[in-house]
Amino acid sequence: MKRVLIYVAIGILALASGALVARLRAQPVATVPAPIITPEVIPVDTPTEVTVTVSISDARVIPTGVNLLRVNGIGSPTNLGRMYDDGTNGDGSPGDGVFSRSLTLHEHQPGAVQLQVSAAFRGILRRSLSGVRNRDLEQFDSRLWQRYLTISTIVGTRKIGFHVSHLL
């Protein structure tokens, strides 16, 4: 008798877990585009302010649930903090669906920084992830890099028509 009750209990649990899995699979999908990272190149051994933005038009996004992640070489993410849509922390305009985060990176080795966005949406149990975006870390002559930064600052957000490699 005990065996029958155990088998019935196991059967009920299996059905319940199967229904839960089916419900999770049937969840609506929300997509997050890959972030935009500026500047285009990050110099090695120079503290550099980096701004990361992502446009999320889905009205279900939870404004305080958008995070910036750094992905290491084996694919493990580290949360770098919340992204904002309130006009602060590198965000241009509050409430426009463009989330931003400014941070200073000071890397010591050439290579790449991999960044990704994680977002929470109302009615969806799992967070949605963007694609991973890479930003190159390059070694530059510090005098030339300083000249490039000065020109970039003067010109502002307009495309200046040349890359750091043109200064070399």
Contacts in CASP RR format, 6 or more apart in sequence:
PFRMAT RR
TARGET T0000
AUTHOR 0000-0000-0000
METHOD contacts of the structure
MODEL  1
MKRVLIYVAIGILALASGALVARLRAQPVATVPAPIITPEVIPVDTPTEV
TVTVSISDARVIPTGVNLLRVNGIGSPTNLGRMYDDGTNGDGSPGDGVFS
RSLTLHEHQPGAVQLQVSAAFRGILRRSLSGVRNRDLEQFDSRLWQRYLT
ISTIVGTRKIGFHVSHLL
24 125 0 8 1.000
24 126 0 8 1.000
27 123 0 8 1.000
27 124 0 8 1.000
27 125 0 8 1.000
27 126 0 8 1.000
28 123 0 8 1.000
28 124 0 8 1.000
29 124 0 8 1.000
29 128 0 8 1.000
30 58 0 8 1.000
30 60 0 8 1.000
30 61 0 8 1.000
30 119 0 8 1.000
30 121 0 8 1.000
30 124 0 8 1.000
30 128 0 8 1.000
31 58 0 8 1.000
31 128 0 8 1.000
32 54 0 8 1.000
32 56 0 8 1.000
32 117 0 8 1.000
32 118 0 8 1.000
32 119 0 8 1.000
32 128 0 8 1.000
32 129 0 8 1.000
32 130 0 8 1.000
32 131 0 8 1.000
33 54 0 8 1.000
33 55 0 8 1.000
33 56 0 8 1.000
33 130 0 8 1.000
33 131 0 8 1.000
34 54 0 8 1.000
34 116 0 8 1.000
34 117 0 8 1.000
34 130 0 8 1.000
34 131 0 8 1.000
34 132 0 8 1.000
34 133 0 8 1.000
35 52 0 8 1.000
35 53 0 8 1.000
35 54 0 8 1.000
35 68 0 8 1.000
35 115 0 8 1.000
35 116 0 8 1.000
35 117 0 8 1.000
35 130 0 8 1.000
35 133 0 8 1.000
36 52 0 8 1.000
36 53 0 8 1.000
36 54 0 8 1.000
36 133 0 8 1.000
37 50 0 8 1.000
37 51 0 8 1.000
37 52 0 8 1.000
37 115 0 8 1.000
37 133 0 8 1.000
37 135 0 8 1.000
38 50 0 8 1.000
38 51 0 8 1.000
39 48 0 8 1.000
39 50 0 8 1.000
39 152 0 8 1.000
40 135 0 8 1.000
40 136 0 8 1.000
40 163 0 8 1.000
41 135 0 8 1.000
41 136 0 8 1.000
41 138 0 8 1.000
41 163 0 8 1.000
41 164 0 8 1.000
42 48 0 8 1.000
42 50 0 8 1.000
42 105 0 8 1.000
42 107 0 8 1.000
42 113 0 8 1.000
42 135 0 8 1.000
42 136 0 8 1.000
42 137 0 8 1.000
42 138 0 8 1.000
43 137 0 8 1.000
43 138 0 8 1.000
43 139 0 8 1.000
43 140 0 8 1.000
43 142 0 8 1.000
43 145 0 8 1.000
44 107 0 8 1.000
44 108 0 8 1.000
44 109 0 8 1.000
44 110 0 8 1.000
44 137 0 8 1.000
44 138 0 8 1.000
44 139 0 8 1.000
44 140 0 8 1.000
45 106 0 8 1.000
45 107 0 8 1.000
45 108 0 8 1.000
45 139 0 8 1.000
46 106 0 8 1.000
46 140 0 8 1.000
46 142 0 8 1.000
46 145 0 8 1.000
47 104 0 8 1.000
47 105 0 8 1.000
47 106 0 8 1.000
48 104 0 8 1.000
48 105 0 8 1.000
48 106 0 8 1.000
49 102 0 8 1.000
49 103 0 8 1.000
49 104 0 8 1.000
50 102 0 8 1.000
50 103 0 8 1.000
50 104 0 8 1.000
50 105 0 8 1.000
50 135 0 8 1.000
51 90 0 8 1.000
51 100 0 8 1.000
51 101 0 8 1.000
51 102 0 8 1.000
52 68 0 8 1.000
52 83 0 8 1.000
52 100 0 8 1.000
52 101 0 8 1.000
52 102 0 8 1.000
52 103 0 8 1.000
52 115 0 8 1.000
52 117 0 8 1.000
53 91 0 8 1.000
53 98 0 8 1.000
53 99 0 8 1.000
53 100 0 8 1.000
54 66 0 8 1.000
54 83 0 8 1.000
54 98 0 8 1.000
54 99 0 8 1.000
54 100 0 8 1.000
54 117 0 8 1.000
54 130 0 8 1.000
55 97 0 8 1.000
55 98 0 8 1.000
55 99 0 8 1.000
56 66 0 8 1.000
56 97 0 8 1.000
56 99 0 8 1.000
56 119 0 8 1.000
57 97 0 8 1.000
58 121 0 8 1.000
60 121 0 8 1.000
60 122 0 8 1.000
60 123 0 8 1.000
60 124 0 8 1.000
61 97 0 8 1.000
61 119 0 8 1.000
61 120 0 8 1.000
61 121 0 8 1.000
61 122 0 8 1.000
62 119 0 8 1.000
62 120 0 8 1.000
62 121 0 8 1.000
62 122 0 8 1.000
63 85 0 8 1.000
63 86 0 8 1.000
64 82 0 8 1.000
65 82 0 8 1.000
65 119 0 8 1.000
65 120 0 8 1.000
66 82 0 8 1.000
66 83 0 8 1.000
66 85 0 8 1.000
66 99 0 8 1.000
66 117 0 8 1.000
66 118 0 8 1.000
66 119 0 8 1.000
66 120 0 8 1.000
67 79 0 8 1.000
67 80 0 8 1.000
67 81 0 8 1.000
67 82 0 8 1.000
67 83 0 8 1.000
67 117 0 8 1.000
67 118 0 8 1.000
67 119 0 8 1.000
68 79 0 8 1.000
68 80 0 8 1.000
68 81 0 8 1.000
68 82 0 8 1.000
68 83 0 8 1.000
68 101 0 8 1.000
68 103 0 8 1.000
68 115 0 8 1.000
68 116 0 8 1.000
68 117 0 8 1.000
69 77 0 8 1.000
69 78 0 8 1.000
69 79 0 8 1.000
69 80 0 8 1.000
69 115 0 8 1.000
69 116 0 8 1.000
69 117 0 8 1.000
69 118 0 8 1.000
69 129 0 8 1.000
70 77 0 8 1.000
70 78 0 8 1.000
70 80 0 8 1.000
70 113 0 8 1.000
70 114 0 8 1.000
70 115 0 8 1.000
70 116 0 8 1.000
71 77 0 8 1.000
71 78 0 8 1.000
71 114 0 8 1.000
71 115 0 8 1.000
71 116 0 8 1.000
71 132 0 8 1.000
72 78 0 8 1.000
72 114 0 8 1.000
73 114 0 8 1.000
75 114 0 8 1.000
77 116 0 8 1.000
77 118 0 8 1.000
79 118 0 8 1.000
80 101 0 8 1.000
80 103 0 8 1.000
80 115 0 8 1.000
81 101 0 8 1.000
82 101 0 8 1.000
83 89 0 8 1.000
83 99 0 8 1.000
83 100 0 8 1.000
83 101 0 8 1.000
83 117 0 8 1.000
84 90 0 8 1.000
84 91 0 8 1.000
84 99 0 8 1.000
84 100 0 8 1.000
84 101 0 8 1.000
85 91 0 8 1.000
85 94 0 8 1.000
85 95 0 8 1.000
85 96 0 8 1.000
85 97 0 8 1.000
85 98 0 8 1.000
85 99 0 8 1.000
85 100 0 8 1.000
86 94 0 8 1.000
86 95 0 8 1.000
87 93 0 8 1.000
87 94 0 8 1.000
87 100 0 8 1.000
89 100 0 8 1.000
89 101 0 8 1.000
89 102 0 8 1.000
90 100 0 8 1.000
90 101 0 8 1.000
90 102 0 8 1.000
91 98 0 8 1.000
91 99 0 8 1.000
91 100 0 8 1.000
92 98 0 8 1.000
92 100 0 8 1.000
99 117 0 8 1.000
105 113 0 8 1.000
107 113 0 8 1.000
107 137 0 8 1.000
109 137 0 8 1.000
110 137 0 8 1.000
110 138 0 8 1.000
110 139 0 8 1.000
111 136 0 8 1.000
111 137 0 8 1.000
111 138 0 8 1.000
112 134 0 8 1.000
112 135 0 8 1.000
112 136 0 8 1.000
112 137 0 8 1.000
113 134 0 8 1.000
113 135 0 8 1.000
113 137 0 8 1.000
114 132 0 8 1.000
114 133 0 8 1.000
114 134 0 8 1.000
115 132 0 8 1.000
115 133 0 8 1.000
115 135 0 8 1.000
116 129 0 8 1.000
116 130 0 8 1.000
116 131 0 8 1.000
116 132 0 8 1.000
116 133 0 8 1.000
117 129 0 8 1.000
117 130 0 8 1.000
117 131 0 8 1.000
118 127 0 8 1.000
118 128 0 8 1.000
118 129 0 8 1.000
118 130 0 8 1.000
119 127 0 8 1.000
119 128 0 8 1.000
119 130 0 8 1.000
120 127 0 8 1.000
120 128 0 8 1.000
121 128 0 8 1.000
138 164 0 8 1.000
140 164 0 8 1.000
141 168 0 8 1.000
144 164 0 8 1.000
144 167 0 8 1.000
144 168 0 8 1.000
145 164 0 8 1.000
147 167 0 8 1.000
148 164 0 8 1.000
148 167 0 8 1.000
151 160 0 8 1.000
152 160 0 8 1.000
END
